[in-house]
Amino acid sequence: MELEIRHLRMICAIAETGSLTRAAASLRLTQPGLSAQLRRIEGMLGGPLFDRRPTGAVPTAFGETVLTRARAVLPTVDELLSASALAAASTGSPTPRFRLGSVNAPLLGGLIAALRTHHPEARIVSRAQGSSVPLVDDLAHGRLEAAVVGDCPGYELPARPGVVLRPVVTEPVFVALPAGHRLAGRPAVGLDELADEDWVSPRPDDDRVREYWATTFHATGHRMRTVHEAEGRLLLELVRGGHAVSLCQATFEEVPGIAVRPIAGDPLWYRHLIAWHEAGPLAALDAALVEHARAAHRVAAGRSPAYRRWLRAAGERRGAAGAG
């Protein structure tokens, strides 16, 4: 995790409101999410920024030092963003420019394809982000034109003024196991069978996905014991090497050394969404963006043997229920 402008805004909001609860409300975050984020910022900077008291949050001496610099930096950043927007608008260039963001999901290609269809001359740039929350924040402040985001049941993304969130598909969460794991031969794995495993998971962020996972395990009387925090290639290597198991998206493609299996009963779910600003240049492409994203998801699902089997079984269950 690296220090970002949004982290400085969080610190300043806490100082200005004197309360994590009020700061969370002003930032349209949850109080637990902001509190967790503050702990990570403090860990990154090397010391506590606020004393938590019954009367509110009071900056420490170290916090005052950080706040002084943050308050000096943020106006300059805001001026730069404003000047950049005005400069881009004043060029009168006929070539549109679209800035896209995406969490780790198989929909970005579909979003780009939609834009290429309707704006073949457009200049399109994109960037990845581990959490959906800062992407939604960037949309709200005009720093992105569209984004691929996601959330979990009970932990839906907070609404932001002007930001449109369109669901694409909701899918079950699967588990990635070492190919030689004792459960890898099963068509599906029970959550209780995974309770004693060592887990590798991405670091917690303000989208609260890790909290959703942990809460679901706790509801079954078990604990998700995360001993490694990693993502991307390192996460795969830890699973492949037999050091841990990991949750993964249903569209995750099996690679040599890793087996992907559904979790029996489908206790965990993830919802993919496409987001844009209602006053932005892509608002008129509402249906087209969603349809291209769904097409991209169908292609990704077709590449996952485990997901194809799950979809067939789900279809058979629905057919049997309809016949009954």
Secondary structure, 3 states (H helix, E strand, C coil): CCCCHHHHHHHHHHHHHCCHHHHHHHHCCCHHHHHHHHHHHHHHHCCCCEEEECCEEEECHHHHHHHHHHHHHHHHHHHHHHHHHHHHHHCCCCCCEEEEEECCCCCHHHHHHHHHHHCCCCEEEEEECCCHHHHHHHHHCCCCCEEEEEEECCECCCCCCCEEEEEEEEEEEEEEEECCCCCCCCCCECHHHHCCCEEEECCCCCCCHHHHHHHHHHHCCCCCEEEEECCHHHHHHHHHCCCCEEEEECCCCCCCCEEEECECCCCCEEEEEEEEECCCCCHHHHHHHHHHHHHHHHHHHHCCHHHHHHHHHHHHHHHHHHHC
